[in-house]
Amino acid sequence: MQQVPPGVFLVPQNGRKGFGYTHFVKRPSGNLILDASRVGSISDCFDEIEAAGGVKAAVISDRHLGGVSANQIAERFGASIYCSTVEAEAMGHRVNSVHVDHALPLQRTTVEGDVLLVPTPGHTAGQFSTLVEVEGARILFTADFVWREGGRWRPGNSSRKKMLKSFEGLRDLSFDHVVAYTSYTQTELFVPIPSVDEAVDAMIAACSKP
Protein backbone atom coordinates (compact mmCIF):
# COMPACT_ATOMS: atom_id res chain seq x y z
CA MET A 1 0.00 0.00 0.00
CA GLN A 2 1.20 3.52 -0.79
CA GLN A 3 0.45 6.46 1.52
CA VAL A 4 -0.75 9.61 -0.24
CA PRO A 5 -1.87 12.34 2.18
CA PRO A 6 -1.16 11.16 5.75
CA GLY A 7 -3.52 8.39 6.81
CA VAL A 8 -4.77 7.62 3.28
CA PHE A 9 -3.34 4.67 1.37
CA LEU A 10 -3.65 3.49 -2.23
CA VAL A 11 -4.43 -0.22 -2.43
CA PRO A 12 -3.90 -1.88 -5.84
CA GLN A 13 -6.27 -4.50 -7.17
CA ASN A 14 -4.74 -7.98 -7.23
CA GLY A 15 -2.26 -8.05 -10.10
CA ARG A 16 -3.01 -4.34 -10.68
CA LYS A 17 -6.14 -5.37 -12.57
CA GLY A 18 -9.39 -3.43 -12.72
CA PHE A 19 -9.41 0.31 -13.29
CA GLY A 20 -7.23 1.55 -10.47
CA TYR A 21 -6.68 1.86 -6.74
CA THR A 22 -8.96 1.41 -3.76
CA HIS A 23 -8.49 3.91 -0.89
CA PHE A 24 -7.81 2.72 2.66
CA VAL A 25 -8.26 5.36 5.37
CA LYS A 26 -6.77 4.95 8.85
CA ARG A 27 -8.86 6.48 11.63
CA PRO A 28 -8.75 6.06 15.44
CA SER A 29 -12.50 5.39 15.46
CA GLY A 30 -12.30 2.71 12.75
CA ASN A 31 -10.67 2.35 9.36
CA LEU A 32 -12.55 2.91 6.09
CA ILE A 33 -12.40 1.50 2.58
CA LEU A 34 -13.53 3.69 -0.32
CA ASP A 35 -13.71 3.01 -4.06
CA ALA A 36 -13.57 -0.79 -3.98
CA SER A 37 -13.84 -1.73 -7.63
CA ARG A 38 -16.74 -3.63 -9.15
CA VAL A 39 -14.20 -5.79 -10.97
CA GLY A 40 -11.18 -7.23 -9.21
CA SER A 41 -10.22 -7.74 -5.60
CA ILE A 42 -7.80 -6.31 -3.03
CA SER A 43 -7.45 -9.60 -1.14
CA ASP A 44 -3.68 -9.67 -1.72
CA CYS A 45 -3.45 -6.75 0.72
CA PHE A 46 -5.82 -8.15 3.35
CA ASP A 47 -3.04 -9.21 5.72
CA GLU A 48 -1.46 -5.75 5.54
CA ILE A 49 -4.86 -4.14 6.10
CA GLU A 50 -5.47 -6.47 9.05
CA ALA A 51 -2.14 -5.44 10.58
CA ALA A 52 -3.19 -1.79 10.19
CA GLY A 53 -6.37 -2.38 12.20
CA GLY A 54 -8.77 -3.96 9.72
CA VAL A 55 -11.81 -2.25 8.23
CA LYS A 56 -14.81 -0.99 10.18
CA ALA A 57 -16.81 0.35 7.24
CA ALA A 58 -16.76 0.71 3.47
CA VAL A 59 -18.66 3.13 1.25
CA ILE A 60 -19.84 2.15 -2.23
CA SER A 61 -19.98 5.61 -3.76
CA ASP A 62 -21.68 4.42 -6.95
CA ARG A 63 -22.74 1.29 -8.79
CA HIS A 64 -19.43 1.03 -10.66
CA LEU A 65 -17.59 0.58 -7.36
CA GLY A 66 -19.65 -2.17 -5.79
CA GLY A 67 -19.01 -5.86 -6.38
CA VAL A 68 -17.06 -8.86 -5.22
CA SER A 69 -14.40 -6.71 -3.56
CA ALA A 70 -16.94 -5.11 -1.21
CA ASN A 71 -18.37 -8.53 -0.42
CA GLN A 72 -14.91 -9.86 0.45
CA ILE A 73 -14.19 -6.87 2.68
CA ALA A 74 -17.44 -7.42 4.58
CA GLU A 75 -16.70 -11.12 5.00
CA ARG A 76 -13.06 -10.82 6.04
CA PHE A 77 -13.29 -7.80 8.36
CA GLY A 78 -16.95 -7.66 9.39
CA ALA A 79 -17.14 -4.20 7.83
CA SER A 80 -20.45 -2.38 7.46
CA ILE A 81 -21.18 -1.49 3.82
CA TYR A 82 -22.92 1.79 2.97
CA CYS A 83 -24.40 3.17 -0.25
CA SER A 84 -27.46 5.08 -1.42
CA THR A 85 -30.78 3.36 -2.05
CA VAL A 86 -30.51 4.52 -5.68
CA GLU A 87 -27.20 2.72 -6.22
CA ALA A 88 -28.31 -0.32 -4.20
CA GLU A 89 -31.29 -0.72 -6.51
CA ALA A 90 -29.08 -0.25 -9.57
CA MET A 91 -26.83 -3.07 -8.37
CA GLY A 92 -29.73 -5.31 -7.38
CA HIS A 93 -30.17 -6.91 -10.82
CA ARG A 94 -26.66 -8.35 -10.94
CA VAL A 95 -26.19 -12.10 -10.94
CA ASN A 96 -23.58 -11.77 -8.19
CA SER A 97 -25.37 -9.68 -5.59
CA VAL A 98 -23.56 -6.90 -3.74
CA HIS A 99 -23.60 -7.00 0.06
CA VAL A 100 -25.07 -3.76 1.46
CA ASP A 101 -25.81 -3.25 5.17
CA HIS A 102 -27.11 0.32 4.97
CA ALA A 103 -28.93 1.64 1.88
CA LEU A 104 -29.44 5.32 2.62
CA PRO A 105 -31.62 8.12 1.22
CA LEU A 106 -29.77 10.42 -1.15
CA GLN A 107 -29.20 13.21 1.36
CA ARG A 108 -26.37 14.32 3.59
CA THR A 109 -25.92 11.65 6.21
CA THR A 110 -23.32 11.18 8.94
CA VAL A 111 -22.25 7.58 9.49
CA GLU A 112 -19.67 5.94 11.74
CA GLY A 113 -19.77 8.94 14.07
CA ASP A 114 -18.14 11.59 11.88
CA VAL A 115 -18.06 10.42 8.25
CA LEU A 116 -20.25 12.68 6.11
CA LEU A 117 -21.81 11.19 2.97
CA VAL A 118 -22.55 13.99 0.52
CA PRO A 119 -24.97 13.43 -2.39
CA THR A 120 -23.20 14.19 -5.67
CA PRO A 121 -25.36 12.74 -8.46
CA GLY A 122 -24.41 13.39 -12.05
CA HIS A 123 -22.03 10.60 -12.99
CA THR A 124 -24.62 8.19 -11.62
CA ALA A 125 -28.01 9.08 -10.21
CA GLY A 126 -27.28 8.13 -6.59
CA GLN A 127 -23.60 8.80 -6.06
CA PHE A 128 -22.17 9.82 -2.69
CA SER A 129 -18.90 11.63 -2.10
CA THR A 130 -17.38 11.09 1.34
CA LEU A 131 -15.96 13.76 3.67
CA VAL A 132 -13.62 12.48 6.38
CA GLU A 133 -11.18 14.12 8.77
CA VAL A 134 -7.88 12.24 8.63
CA GLU A 135 -4.96 13.27 10.84
CA GLY A 136 -6.27 16.81 11.14
CA ALA A 137 -7.03 17.31 7.44
CA ARG A 138 -10.56 17.25 5.99
CA ILE A 139 -10.52 15.13 2.85
CA LEU A 140 -13.30 14.88 0.27
CA PHE A 141 -13.27 11.53 -1.54
CA THR A 142 -15.07 12.06 -4.84
CA ALA A 143 -14.56 8.66 -6.54
CA ASP A 144 -15.43 9.19 -10.24
CA PHE A 145 -17.84 12.09 -9.67
CA VAL A 146 -14.87 14.34 -10.45
CA TRP A 147 -11.20 13.43 -10.78
CA ARG A 148 -7.92 14.85 -12.03
CA GLU A 149 -6.20 14.20 -15.32
CA GLY A 150 -3.31 16.16 -16.79
CA GLY A 151 -3.50 18.73 -14.01
CA ARG A 152 -7.15 19.54 -14.73
CA TRP A 153 -10.49 18.49 -13.30
CA ARG A 154 -12.47 15.85 -15.20
CA PRO A 155 -16.18 15.72 -14.36
CA GLY A 156 -17.84 12.30 -14.33
CA ASN A 157 -20.42 13.74 -16.73
CA SER A 158 -19.53 16.43 -19.27
CA SER A 159 -22.98 18.06 -19.01
CA ARG A 160 -22.93 21.20 -16.85
CA LYS A 161 -26.70 20.94 -16.45
CA LYS A 162 -26.42 17.46 -14.93
CA MET A 163 -23.46 18.27 -12.69
CA LEU A 164 -24.12 21.86 -11.58
CA LYS A 165 -26.35 21.21 -8.56
CA SER A 166 -23.90 18.67 -7.15
CA PHE A 167 -20.89 20.93 -7.67
CA GLU A 168 -22.70 23.87 -6.09
CA GLY A 169 -23.57 21.60 -3.16
CA LEU A 170 -19.90 21.41 -2.25
CA ARG A 171 -19.47 25.14 -1.62
CA ASP A 172 -20.59 25.14 2.02
CA LEU A 173 -18.25 22.30 2.93
CA SER A 174 -14.79 22.78 4.38
CA PHE A 175 -12.14 20.46 2.95
CA ASP A 176 -8.38 20.63 2.56
CA HIS A 177 -7.82 17.97 -0.09
CA VAL A 178 -9.73 16.08 -2.76
CA VAL A 179 -8.87 12.41 -3.25
CA ALA A 180 -10.60 11.08 -6.35
CA TYR A 181 -10.78 7.62 -7.86
CA THR A 182 -7.19 7.02 -8.96
CA SER A 183 -6.10 5.06 -12.02
CA TYR A 184 -2.72 3.36 -12.21
CA THR A 185 -1.48 5.94 -14.70
CA GLN A 186 -2.37 9.06 -12.70
CA THR A 187 0.41 11.05 -11.07
CA GLU A 188 -1.71 13.61 -9.17
CA LEU A 189 -2.81 11.35 -6.35
CA PHE A 190 -4.49 14.05 -4.24
CA VAL A 191 -5.30 17.72 -4.79
CA PRO A 192 -4.75 20.41 -2.13
CA ILE A 193 -7.72 22.79 -1.96
CA PRO A 194 -6.72 26.26 -0.70
CA SER A 195 -10.13 27.64 -1.74
CA VAL A 196 -13.28 25.53 -2.00
CA ASP A 197 -15.04 28.19 -4.09
CA GLU A 198 -12.19 28.37 -6.59
CA ALA A 199 -12.04 24.59 -6.84
CA VAL A 200 -15.80 24.35 -7.45
CA ASP A 201 -15.58 27.08 -10.11
CA ALA A 202 -12.84 25.11 -11.87
CA MET A 203 -14.85 21.88 -11.68
CA ILE A 204 -17.88 23.57 -13.26
CA ALA A 205 -15.72 25.17 -15.95
CA ALA A 206 -14.36 21.74 -16.83
CA CYS A 207 -17.80 20.58 -18.03
CA SER A 208 -17.49 20.70 -21.82
CA LYS A 209 -21.22 20.62 -22.61
CA PRO A 210 -24.07 22.91 -21.51
N, C-alpha and C positions, 0 to 999 in steps of 0.2 A: 504494500500500500504506500502511496505517496502523499505526504502532507502538503496541502496548498495553503490557505490561510491557517493559522494555528487552530488545531482541534478539528479540522476538516480534512478527510483523506479520500483520495481517488482509489477506487477498487476496480481493477480490470476484470472483465468477464473471463471465464476460463478460456485459456488459449487466445486471449484478446479477440474473441469473437463478438458477435453482436455489433452494436452501433457505437459503443463507447463505454465510459466509466460509470459506475455507481458511486454515490457519495456516502461515506460513513462519517458520522458526526459524534464526537466524544463530548459527553455532558455529565456533570456530577449527578444529575437526577435521572439519568438513563440515556444510553446511546441510541442514535437514530440511524436509519437507512433511508436514503432518498434516491429516486431515479433507478430503481432496480429494473432491468430491461425486461421487456416481454419475451425476447428471445435470448437464450444463453443463461448462464448461472455464474454466481460468484463463490461457489462452494470450495474452490481451491484456496480461498482466503479465510474460510470459516475458523480454522484453528487460530489464526492471527487475530481475527475479530473476537473470538472467545477470550484470548489472552488480554485483549484491550477492554474487556468488560461485557462482551456480548451485545445484544440488541434488545432494547425495550420496546421500540415501536418502529414502524416503517410507514411511509406515506407513498401511496400510488398517486402521483400528481395527475396522470391522465391514462387513458386506456392503452396507450402505446408502451407504458412502463409498468404494466401489471401482467404477471404470468408465472411461469414455473419458479423463477428466482424468488418472488415474493412468497410463494408457497413454501419453498425450502427454508427461507429465513424464519417464517412462522414456526415451522416444524422443529428446526434445530435450536432456536433460541427462545421459543415461546413468545415471540414478539407480537404485539397488537398491530393489525394492519388497518390503515385508514384510507378512505378515498371518498369522493362525492357520490351521492346516489345516482347522478347522471352517468358517471363513468362506471360505476358498479353495474348498472343496467346495460351499458354498452358492451361490457365484458361478459355479460351473463350468457350470451349465445354460444360462447366458445366451447369446443369439445372438451378441452382441459380447463375446468373451472378455476377461477382465481379466488383464493382465500381472502375474504374481507371480514374483519370483525366489526368495523364501524363505518357504515355508509351514511354520510352526513349531508344535510341540506347545503346547497351552494350559497353559503353566506360565511362571513368571517366567524371562525370558531377557534377557541383555544383548547388544545388537547395536551395531554401529558404535563399539565401544570402551567407551562409557559411557551408552548409552541403554537404560533398563530398560523392557521390555514387561511389564505387569502384567495377569494375567488378571482381567477383570471381567465375566463373563457375567451375563446377566439381561435386558438389553435385546435382545441376540441371544446365541445359545448360545456363540459363540467370540470375544467381543469382548476386545480389549486396550485398556487405558489406557497412556499413555506418560509415563514420568518422565525429565525431562531437566534438567541444570543449565545455566542460561543466564545469563551475566554475573553469576555468584555466587549466583543464586537457583535453588532447586529447584522446578520447575514440573511439576505433574501435569496432563497433557492427557487429559480424560475423554470427549471427543467427545460422543455422545448417551447415554452410560451414566448420567450425571447432569449437569444443567446448571442455570442460574439463570434465573428469570423472576419479575419483580416483587419482587426482593429475597429470594426464597426458593429453596431447592433444589427441582428437579424431577427425580425419578428416571425413568430410561428405561423402567421397568416399575413400575406402582403396587403390585405385590404384594411385601410385606415378605419373604415366604417365598422368593421367587425372587431377591431382591436382597441378602438379609442376609449371606450368606457372602462375596459380593464386597465389600460395604461393610466388613465386619469385617476383610477382608484388606488394607485400607488402613491399619489402625491402626499397624502397625510401620514404616511408611514415614515419612520426613521430607520434607515439602514446604512451601514458603512460599506458593505460589499455586496455585489451580486455574484452568486455562483450558479451558472446555468448548466444544463446538460452538456457534457464535455465529450467530444469525439476524441479518438486516438491521435488525430492529426492536429488538433488545436494546440496553440502555444499560450494563449491568454486564458489561464485556468481559473482566474477570478478577477473581478473588476472593482477597484476602489471607487466609491461613490462620494465625492466631496459635496455634491449638491444633488438632492433627489429630484428637484424640479428640472435641473439641467439634464439629468439622465433621462427623465420621462420625456422631455422635449425631443431629445435625440432618438429615443425609441420610436416616438410617433413619426418623426421625420423620416425614419428608415422604412416606413411602409410605402411601397412603390406604387400602390393603386389607391384610388379614392375610397 
